[in-house]
Amino acid sequence: MFDSLQAAAPPREVPLSAAEVRSWIVRMLTLDDDASTDERLAQITVLEALKGAAAAAQAGLTVAVYDQQRGADQARGIAQADTARCVGARVALARRESPHRGSRHLGLAQALVEELPCTYGALRRGEISEWRAVIVAQETACTTRQIRATVDQDIAEDLARVSDRRARALAGGRTAELDAASVVAKRSRAVASRRVSVRPAPDGMAILTAVLPCADAISAYVALQRAAEERTHVPTENRSRGQQVADLLIERLTGREVGTGYDVRINLVMDTGSLLAGGNTPARLDGYGPITADLARELVTDADKTTLRRLFTTPHDTDLVRMETTARTYTGLLRELITLRDEVCRTPYCDAPIRHIDHIQPHAAGGPTSYNNGQGLCANCNYTKEHPDWQPAITTRPPLLPGQKPRRDTRLEQHFRKLIDIKILTDGPHLIQRN
């Protein structure tokens, strides 16, 4: 299959078009059912190399997009940071990823193309993965351009033959040898970036993450382990070690025993049938996402000192969606309602926390300050849409609250959605923001 694929490719000096690359996807949908195990393994190897080469091609294209955009923006007096934000967002849409990831892709592409030629070459040849290239870029980001190029050259021969962990050790170790001061400064910046975050996990669970200096993290972990060890000798203790450590963490952070109620405010969005009539429509927990109706009722029942904000909705309730104000900005209950409705930034593929509530149709263009014309955005995405080359296009309605039934698209809406989808496929999503 891949021999014929390579034979059909255009000569090396002829640039590939998007249509030609897309044809490869169609070709790869058909696999040889009679191929031997060795042939199938060979195809896996070639496909892995193709992934690396494709990542390198994406990097080169990303830099070209940035250079073209920067040339246009300089003539208009637009700051370099705004150019980078705009290009990062456009790359993110093209790759179906968050704007944050898009900015990271832009940074990696610039580092590879402009400062890490050996690593970039290995990626273009399919000898390393994109993640291996990321590792080299991360470990050398703290030093000067000249030292970075030296490290890149020194580790080039080994880069394709070692594991990811060893590659990090090679790049980081050589950087420390040549520029120890920059590594020390990098560590200081890392300490300044310590933080705590939470993200959803399956089955009503969540992952609480703390990024801390290594000594502090190990100290906290050992303290929890020791406290759990003391409880192991209690005759009535029937929890596993992992459960004990997790429960101790909650007790020490909140000052309460696990399962004895909550002393924080929880925003719970659910329909009346799920709360009062034992319905099964999922609710939404602010800061987490969808939860089952039985878990929502359990939270309400177990509430102790909790201030539980319950926003009731019914399938036919239109009062909420008609909320409107004559003010220019979103404030008060309307702002809070849109935040609860959208949960995270409305930009496609962006799951960042909402920081701004802004108009979909700009206020200056006659857009009302209303529930339907409001959208929750992270700060980065809200600033991005102010770029003159960024033109939002609305193709979906606001998210539904629990219990609300979706309305079928009109024929006109279906027609325009197809047109925009075709635009994305043929020209790329350079001016399209799907809300």
C-alpha positions, 0 to 999 in steps of 0.5 A: 500500500505504501509503496504505491503511495510513495510512487504516486507522490509528486517529485520532491521539488514540487510542493504538495497541495492540501488536496494531495495530502488529503488523498493520502488519508483516503488511500490509508483507509484501505489496508491489505487484509492479506499482508504478512505480520512483517509487512504490517509492522513495516507499515506501522514503522512507516506511518510513525515516520510519516507522523514525524515528517508531517509534524515537521511540515506543520512546523514549517507551514506555521512559521510561514503563516506567522511571517506572512501575518507579521509582515501585514501587521507591521504595516498596520502598527500591530504589536508582535504579541497580538500577531502571535496571539492571532496566529496561535489561535488560527493554528489551533483551529486548523489543528482542532486544538485549544488556542493555548496549544496553538501558541505552543505549536507556534513557539515550537515551530519557531524554535525548530525552524530558526534555532534547532536545525538538527532536531528539525532535520531529524523530525523532517526525516521521520527519525524522531517524534514531535514529542521528542522535538518538544523535549529538546526545545523545552530543555534548551529554551532557557539559554542563548541562541548560540548555545542552543544550536551547539546543544542541538548539534551535540546530541543530534547523533543520539536523538533518534536512538534513545528514549524520551527520558534519556533525550531529556537528560541529554539535552538538559545535561548538555545545556547545564554544562554550557550555561549553568546560570541559565538553568539556575534561573530557569529553576527559579522561574519554575518555583515562581510558577507553582500552582494548584489546579483541578480538572474533571475525571470520569465517574464523578471524580476529579484530579487535584494537581499541585505543581510545587518545588520537589522538596515541598511536594515530597515532604507533603506526600511523605507527611500524608503517608505517615499519617495514613500509616498511623491509622492503619493500626486502628482496629476499625479501619477498613480503608485501603492505603490510597483511600486513607491518603486521599481522605487525609488530604481532604481533611487537612485542606478543608478542616472536616472529615470526608462525607460530613458536608461541604462548607463552600458555595456550589453552583448546581444547574439542574431541571426541576424534574431531576431534583424533585421528581427523581428524573434522570436528566444530568445536572451541571456542577460549576467548575466540573461539568455534567454529573448524574442526577442521582449525584446532584440529589446526593449533593443537595441532601448531604449539604451542611454549611453549603450555600447551594445555588440551584438554578432551576430550568424547565424544558419550556421555560423561556424567561431565562433566555429572554434576560436582557439589559440596556447596559453595555457590559454584562453584570450581575445575574445575567453575567453569572447565568451565562458563565454557568451556561457556557462553563468554559470558553466558547471558542472551539476546542478551548476549555480555559476558564471563563474570564470575560462575558462579551457580545457575540455581535459587537455592541458597537454594531448594534448587538444587544446585551442579552442572554442569547448574544452573550458568550463566555470567553477566556481572556486570551480568546477575547483579546484575539477576536479584536485583531482586524483579521479575526472575524467570528462567525456564529454557527451554533446556538448557546449551550442548553441548560439541563432539561432544555430541549434542542430546537431543530435547525431551520433550512437556512441555518443548515445551509449556512452551516454547510457553507462554513464547513466547506470553507473550513475544509477548502481554505482553512479556518483562518477567519472562522470562529465557531461558537 
